[in-house]
């Protein structure tokens, strides 16, 4: 899953003007750090759906699944199986 984490980190970095995730640990909040907000979280979900051929249900669109890199990767591992 390291490749997935790197791909997601690259995507988020490319979407954060002048930003970098390198200073954040995988367990730090992307929301609190200002890396993502509610709109960019939807963009991230769309990216994950198209990149990994998954479907994110509305009730799964919660901060716990998308707030940290660890949370995103854990959620994705469950979705992909």
N, C-alpha and C positions, 0 to 999 in steps of 0.2 A: 504493500500500500504506500510505500515511499514515493513511488512514481505519481500516484494520485495526489498525495499531499503536495508534491513539488508542482504539479500541474495546477492545482487549486491556488497555491500560493502565487504562482506566476500570473494566473488570471486576476487575482485580487490586486496584485501589485500594478498590473497594467491598467486597472480600472481606478486606481487611486492616484489622482494628479500629484506628481511630485512625491508620492508616498512610497514607502518601502515597509515590508513586513519583517525585514531582517532583525529589527530590534525587539520584536514581539516573540514571546515564547508561544508554543503551540497551545498552551492552556490559558493564555491571556485573552480577554474579551476584545473581539474585533469591533463590537459596538462601542464600548467605552473608549477605545483607542481612536475612534472616528474613522476607522477603515471602511466600515459599512454602516448604512442606515437602513430604514425600512424599504426604501426604493432600490438601493443597490443589493439588498438581500433578495429581492424578487429577481433582479438581474442575475445574481449568483445562482438562484434556483433554476432559472431558465437555462443558464449555461450548463449546470450539472445535468439537467434533464436531456439536453441535446448531446452533450459530450459522452455521457455514460448510458444513454438509452434507458432512462428510468422515468417514472412519473411520481412526482411529489404530491401527495394528497394534501388538501387544504388543512386538515387537522395536524399534519406533520410540519407545517410552516410555523414553527415556534422557535424562539431564540435558543433554547437548549440544543437544538439540532444544528444551528448555524452560527452561534455566537463565537466559537473558538475553532481553531484548526483541528484540535483533537475531537471536538464535537461533530464537526463536518465529516471528518474521516470515519468516525465511529458510525455515524448515521449512514454514510454511503456504504460501509461494509455490510450493515444490516440490509440495506436496500438491494445490493447486488447479490448478497448471499455468499 
